[in-house]
């Protein structure tokens, strides 16, 4: 009984001693430092190269970068503007040539106007001669009336003179009427020809003016749209890879 107790006590004391030694050792012998080098920090990934950019139409490209959709729209608008400008420029040449032809016709029609003026002068001259003839007829009638109640040699001589003048007046009347047909006919022909040609030319000029005005309005619209495109597209840069993707149909 006593031995057993002693044995147990001795064991207890031994256990405590082991614990004490273990604690001291832990305090007096720190763990050795590792000689293995520390792992190096991972290297930073290289920066991605900046995308190559360009600009449409040779603009300064100072605006905000175009998105792909915006670039697609700008490229389409640029092609449309180029087509429209080609169309209006193609129409300008024929219009200018037609204008030159109209000016030449306006100069040529002056010859017809000269014919009209000459015919008009002939009519005026004939009217003057008709007036003189009418005045002679009126005076002749007055003399006939005055001599109707006269008798004697003097009255006979007057009637002879009146008869002679009547024959002259009849000849003059025949001559004037023949000339009237010729002069009036030529005048009417000249006036009619001039009026037909002048009317046709006026219609051509009016039609040209209308088409020229319409073309001028189209040119103004193209120029205005070009200015808008320049400010919205040419002044902004775009990624070249976006341009390539658009050309591929992406």
Secondary structure, 3 states (H helix, E strand, C coil): CHHHHHHHHHHHHHHHHHHHHHHHHHHHCCCCCCCCCCCCCCCCCCCCCCCCEEEHHHCCCCECCCCHHHHHHHHHHHHHHHHHHHHHHHHHHHHHHHHHHHHHHHHHHHHHHHHHHHHHHHHHHHHHHHHHHHHHHHHHHHHHHHHCCCCCHHHHHHHHHHHHHHHHHHHHHHHHHHHHHHHHHHHHHHHHHHHHHHHHHHHHHHHHHHHHHHHHHHHHHHHHHHHHHHHHHHCEEEEHHHHHHHHCCC
